[in-house]
Amino acid sequence: MGNRPTIDKNLNADIFRSFYYLKEELIAFCRQEGLQATGGKVELIDRIAHYLDTGERLSKQKQVNKSSNIDVITEDALIEDNFVCSEKHRAFFIQSIGKGFSFNVTFQKWLKSNTGNTYKEAIEAYYMILTDKKKGKSTIGKQFEYNIYIRDFFEDNKGRSLDDAIKCWKYKKGIQGHNRYEKSDLIALD
């Protein structure tokens, strides 16, 4: 197993990106170096890599959440720019879809990328998302490397235990390179 380098300001950004680090480690480094320490894991990795490449600390950008400019949401109303999942939106969707409604990640992404569509189209999209989810495996965000790895491990190794999957994951994240499952990772079980 390779030795994973500690994150420090002299580390090459490409080498940094080729190893797996916990979000807590990324946050600790950001705080140590005066970088913004908030955001998702992918954002933290990008921010640190930029800093390692350039020495530049990206300025903090305040995200402004604009509230909906719609007083009453109807099926014919258009999805507004900078959509934010609010209680007003939740109440509309619960009334239209039922008490089982939830702002799942896929639906949130759909809403945010379909500005200008109607809320009627959003309701139809919600039902399609649920149908697709029932038919096959759901998409796991790329920042959830562990979850993706474990799912792929079990797809390739029916009957293996979670302990086996975790041993292989620990082996994989400790070596340089990508963190996707490969059959050769089973070497960790020998």
N, C-alpha and C positions, 0 to 999 in steps of 0.2 A: 504494500500500500504506500502511495506517495505521501510526502509531507505537505500538508496544506499550509501555505504561508499565512502569517498573521497580517491583517489589514493594517498597513501604515502608509504614510504619505509618499514613501519611496517605492511602493509596489507598482509595477507596470500594470496599466489598466487592462490589457489583454489577458495577462496572467490572473488578475483579480477576477475577471469575468469567467475564467475557465474553471473556477472552483465554486463549491457550494458554501454559502454562509447563512447562518440563521439571521432572521430579521433583527433580533436583539443585538447581534454583533454589528450589523450595519448601523443601527441607531446609535450604539455606543461610539462607533468611529465618527459618525456625523457630529455628535455632541462634542467629542474630543477636538475635532478640527473646526468647529464653528459653522458647520453646514446645517441646513434645514434638516431636521430629524423626523419630519412627519411625512405621511404618504404611504403608499403601498410598497411592497418589496421591490417591484420592478422599478418604481420611481427612485427608490433609495439607491439601487444598483446603478441606474443611469446617472444619478447625481454624483455618486462616488467615483464612477469611471471618468466622468467629465473632469472632476477635481484632480484625479490622478494623472490624467492626460495633460491638463492645462494649468493646474494650480489655481484655477479660478473657482471662487465660491459663487455659485449661481444665487442671484438675489431672490429673496422670498417673494412669491407672488401671492397676493391675497385673492382668494376665490370669493367672488361675490355671488351669493345665492339670491337670485331675483325671485320674488314671490310671483305667483301666477297673476296675470292681469285680467283673468276671466273671473267674473263675479259668480256666474252660475255655469257649471259645466253641463253641456248637453251632448248628445251623440253627434250632432252636426258641427259642434265647435271644433276649431283646429288646435292641434297640439302646439303649444307655444315654444318659442326659442328658450334655450337653457332650462329645459323641463326639470322640475324638482318634485320628488315624491312627497306630497303634502297630505295633511289630513283631509283637505277638501277633495283631492284626487282619490284618496283611499275611500272616502264616503261615496263618491260617484261610482267607483268600480264595484264596491260591495253592493250598492243598490242595483247596478246593472248585471253583475255576474253572480252575486250571492255571497254568503258569509264565508265561503271557502276561499275567497280571493286573497292573494298575497302578492306583494311586489317582488316576485322572484327575480334573480339577477338577469336572466335572459330577457324577461319582459321589460325591466328597467332599461337595458341596453336598446331594446327595440324602440321604446318611447323616446329616448334621447337622440336616436338616430333617424327618427321619422317626423321631425318638425314639419308642420304644415299638413300632415294627414289628419283625418277626423278621428274623434274619439270612438266612433262606430268602428272604424278600421282597427283601432287599438283593441277593442273588445274581440274582434275577429282574430287578430294576431294572438291575443292571449289564449284563446281556445286552440289555435294551431300549435302554439308552443307547448301546451299541455299534452296535446295529441302526439307531437313529436317526442316528447319526453317519455311517454308511455311506450312508444315503439322501439326505442333504442337507447343507447347510453347517452347520458347528458354530456355536454361539453364542460370540461374542467378548465378554469382559467390558468394560463401559463405560469402564474406566480405560485400555484399550488403544485410544485414539483413532486413533493412526497406523495400526494394523492394520485397524481398521474402515474408515477412509478409503481405504486402498489396495485392500481387497477391493471396496468399493463403486465405486471408480474403474474397476477392471477389469471389473466387471459391466456398467457403462455404456459402456465404451470398449474393446471387443474389438479386439485387434491393436495397441493402444498399448503403449509400452515402460514399464518400471519407472522410467526416468529421467523420462518425462513425468508419471507418477503422483507422483513425489517433488517435481518442480517445482511441481505443483499443490498438494501438501500444504504445502510451504514457504510458498507464497502464502497459503493458507487459514489457517495457524496464525499468520500475521503480521497478520491483520486482526481487528478486533473482531467478536464474534459466535460462533456455534456452530462446531464443527470437523468437521461432517459434509460429505461430498462433495455438491456441486451441479454441474450441467452448466456453470453460469456460471464455475466455477473454471478452465475451460479457457482463460480469458483470459490466464492465466499462461504459456501456451505461445506466445502471439503475440509 
